[in-house]
Amino acid sequence: MPTTPATLDRFLTPSHQALWADVDAFAQEEVLPLVERMESAPSRVDRKTARLMASRRWFGVTVPTAFGGMQAGHVAKTILIHRLARVSGAAAAILQASLIPVAALLHYGNDDQHAAVLPSVADGSLLMSIAVTEPDQGGHIGGMTTSAQWDGKAWVLSGTKAHVGNSHLAHQHVVVARTAAPGTRTSQAMTAFLVGADQKGVHVHRYASKLGLHGFSYGLITFDRVRIPPQNILGEVGQGFDIAQSSSILYGRPNLAAVSLGLHEAAVALTTQHVSDRPRYKGAVADLGVVRDRLGRMSARAIMARILAYHAVDMLDRGLPCDMELIAAKAIGHELAAEAGQDAMELHGANALTQEHPIERVWRDMQTTYAPAGTGEVQRIRLAQNLLHEHHHPSEETDHTQWSTRLAHLTRHARADPAPAL
Ligand SMILES: Cc1cc2nc3c(=O)[nH]c(=O)nc-3n(C[C@H](O)[C@H](O)[C@H](O)COP(=O)(O)OP(=O)(O)OC[C@H]3O[C@@H](n4cnc5c(N)ncnc54)[C@H](O)[C@@H]3O)c2cc1C
């Protein structure tokens, strides 16, 4: 019997259902026992969780089978991240962060790069990161100061990147740096490079603990005159902006929607349990009308978030234009989860404030899904621009076609067992 919710029947094939059961069992049996250890040492970077997922080959969920990957598509990717996040936001973050640079490599890498790197991604022996954000410029890619100059033999990369997901685990970084002269349009001013974590001049700073996702690392990396051979350019010189943006929209947004969804469902489940178990008068807190009203709203929000997250990636698998659905799923998915988180905290009362109750960890982890792959403001600006058929900086944009359309030939996932079309 499938354990998947009927809400998602339209999106899930029998192989998706089997994957769902598989990741649920893995999360319970292998990840849950590690959560306490991760929480007890917030500045320690957990390596075991990544190793366990690597042994399942999940880092290659969208890598073609020709390279040893699962070639399972975007709905399958969402299942992995969503179901892990129900048990551990950190485990889901480790997986999701490594898959965004995989998108960059899949979509822009050449045959030699694919042959050299993808088999190791698929078997889990090589973890990747993508380093775009900078300490001062934050999400403003056009303002980045990390740069690479050609010295006649190699590109020489210098600068500092912040909040790099899997900063301390990755063996290879996709680094986006400025390569053009001042005055060049932002859309052509950056280049993406494949940089080995063990290369001379790559310095990963000591990890400082953060509010949530204990066990996951999203830290600071400095590149000090790192020499990069021309064959390690991803795509073309000047394509870095496209690479950062497309991988963030096609993989980053849905990945974060899946993390939010898992945390959201965890908050609903924990709260339902808590108010049902907590005695009040002749029954339980759950018997009170006002509490049921809040639970009802929590249930409705969770159903909406589930549909949003899966509908968007189903469209991506089908090769349909869906940038706006992916962006909305990320933005609204976080908002719905945050609202549920607030209800959950309040319905746990003072108990929510102690680390003995898992809701405290779930709430902290929920705070970490606002900024990555674009903050709420950035998502809403893009949605509004699309609605208004205009761009805020028309001079910086050349092609207004959605990434899901431009890269559909690479992202479309032919299903072995198609679900009925919507
Ligand atoms: C868990 C986690 C994982 C991450 N992983 C990665 C990663 O793997 N690689 C990577 O490169 N980065 C990563 N990031 C960084 C993430 O991409 C940035 O946090 C994000 O781009 C925003 O940058 P910032 O946090 O510095 O905020 P800022 O860009 O400084 O924004 C601050 C505030 O100003 C608002 N704002 C900024 N610009 C505008 C605007 N134009 N209009 C309206 N409002 C605006 C923002 O919405 C926000 O509220 C990660 C972050 C987190 C928390």
The ligand as an SDF file (V2000), in Angstrom:
LIG
                    3D

 53 58  0  0  0  0  0  0  0  0999 V2000
   20.9160   27.9870    4.5940 C   0  0  0  0  0  0  0  0  0  0  0  0
   21.5220   28.8320    3.5310 C   0  0  0  0  0  0  0  0  0  0  0  0
   22.1840   28.2310    2.4690 C   0  0  0  0  0  0  0  0  0  0  0  0
   22.7680   29.0160    1.4670 C   0  0  0  0  0  0  0  0  0  0  0  0
   23.4420   28.4100    0.4500 N   0  0  0  0  0  0  0  0  0  0  0  0
   24.1050   29.1670   -0.4610 C   0  0  0  0  0  0  0  0  0  0  0  0
   24.9220   28.5580   -1.4590 C   0  0  0  0  0  0  0  0  0  0  0  0
   25.0120   27.3100   -1.5360 O   0  0  0  0  0  0  0  0  0  0  0  0
   25.6080   29.3570   -2.3120 N   0  0  0  0  0  0  0  0  0  0  0  0
   25.5200   30.7070   -2.2630 C   0  0  0  0  0  0  0  0  0  0  0  0
   26.1570   31.3780   -3.0690 O   0  0  0  0  0  0  0  0  0  0  0  0
   24.7440   31.3300   -1.3290 N   0  0  0  0  0  0  0  0  0  0  0  0
   24.0400   30.5970   -0.4400 C   0  0  0  0  0  0  0  0  0  0  0  0
   23.2690   31.2010    0.5320 N   0  0  0  0  0  0  0  0  0  0  0  0
   23.1790   32.6370    0.5660 C   0  0  0  0  0  0  0  0  0  0  0  0
   21.8660   33.1590   -0.0120 C   0  0  0  0  0  0  0  0  0  0  0  0
   21.8290   32.9810   -1.4020 O   0  0  0  0  0  0  0  0  0  0  0  0
   21.7670   34.6300    0.3970 C   0  0  0  0  0  0  0  0  0  0  0  0
   21.5060   34.6260    1.7840 O   0  0  0  0  0  0  0  0  0  0  0  0
   20.7200   35.3950   -0.3720 C   0  0  0  0  0  0  0  0  0  0  0  0
   21.1070   35.5130   -1.7190 O   0  0  0  0  0  0  0  0  0  0  0  0
   20.4720   36.7860    0.1980 C   0  0  0  0  0  0  0  0  0  0  0  0
   21.6620   37.4360    0.5270 O   0  0  0  0  0  0  0  0  0  0  0  0
   21.8110   38.0610    2.0060 P   0  0  0  0  0  0  0  0  0  0  0  0
   21.3600   37.0080    2.9520 O   0  0  0  0  0  0  0  0  0  0  0  0
   23.1680   38.5760    2.1570 O   0  0  0  0  0  0  0  0  0  0  0  0
   20.7610   39.2300    2.0700 O   0  0  0  0  0  0  0  0  0  0  0  0
   20.8110   40.6560    1.2810 P   0  0  0  0  0  0  0  0  0  0  0  0
   20.9180   40.4050   -0.2020 O   0  0  0  0  0  0  0  0  0  0  0  0
   21.8390   41.5260    1.8850 O   0  0  0  0  0  0  0  0  0  0  0  0
   19.3770   41.1850    1.6050 O   0  0  0  0  0  0  0  0  0  0  0  0
   19.0410   41.7580    2.8800 C   0  0  0  0  0  0  0  0  0  0  0  0
   17.5570   42.1460    2.8410 C   0  0  0  0  0  0  0  0  0  0  0  0
   17.3480   43.1300    1.8250 O   0  0  0  0  0  0  0  0  0  0  0  0
   16.3620   42.6880    0.9110 C   0  0  0  0  0  0  0  0  0  0  0  0
   16.7450   43.0690   -0.4560 N   0  0  0  0  0  0  0  0  0  0  0  0
   17.9530   42.8940   -1.0330 C   0  0  0  0  0  0  0  0  0  0  0  0
   17.9280   43.3250   -2.3110 N   0  0  0  0  0  0  0  0  0  0  0  0
   16.6740   43.7770   -2.5270 C   0  0  0  0  0  0  0  0  0  0  0  0
   16.0110   44.3380   -3.6500 C   0  0  0  0  0  0  0  0  0  0  0  0
   16.6470   44.5250   -4.8120 N   0  0  0  0  0  0  0  0  0  0  0  0
   14.7150   44.7000   -3.5210 N   0  0  0  0  0  0  0  0  0  0  0  0
   14.0550   44.4870   -2.3360 C   0  0  0  0  0  0  0  0  0  0  0  0
   14.6350   43.9440   -1.2530 N   0  0  0  0  0  0  0  0  0  0  0  0
   15.9130   43.6150   -1.3430 C   0  0  0  0  0  0  0  0  0  0  0  0
   16.3900   41.1620    1.0360 C   0  0  0  0  0  0  0  0  0  0  0  0
   15.1680   40.5800    0.6020 O   0  0  0  0  0  0  0  0  0  0  0  0
   16.6440   40.9700    2.5130 C   0  0  0  0  0  0  0  0  0  0  0  0
   15.4410   41.0720    3.2080 O   0  0  0  0  0  0  0  0  0  0  0  0
   22.6700   30.4260    1.5310 C   0  0  0  0  0  0  0  0  0  0  0  0
   21.9810   31.0330    2.5990 C   0  0  0  0  0  0  0  0  0  0  0  0
   21.4350   30.2490    3.5950 C   0  0  0  0  0  0  0  0  0  0  0  0
   20.7310   30.9020    4.7480 C   0  0  0  0  0  0  0  0  0  0  0  0
  1  2  1  0
  2  3  1  0
  2 52  2  0
  3  4  2  0
  4  5  1  0
  4 50  1  0
  5  6  2  0
  6  7  1  0
  6 13  1  0
  7  8  2  0
  7  9  1  0
  9 10  1  0
 10 11  2  0
 10 12  1  0
 12 13  2  0
 13 14  1  0
 14 15  1  0
 14 50  1  0
 15 16  1  0
 16 17  1  0
 16 18  1  0
 18 19  1  0
 18 20  1  0
 20 21  1  0
 20 22  1  0
 22 23  1  0
 23 24  1  0
 24 25  2  0
 24 26  1  0
 24 27  1  0
 27 28  1  0
 28 29  2  0
 28 30  1  0
 28 31  1  0
 31 32  1  0
 32 33  1  0
 33 34  1  0
 33 48  1  0
 34 35  1  0
 35 36  1  0
 35 46  1  0
 36 37  1  0
 36 45  1  0
 37 38  2  0
 38 39  1  0
 39 40  1  0
 39 45  2  0
 40 41  1  0
 40 42  2  0
 42 43  1  0
 43 44  2  0
 44 45  1  0
 46 47  1  0
 46 48  1  0
 48 49  1  0
 50 51  2  0
 51 52  1  0
 52 53  1  0
M  END
$$$$
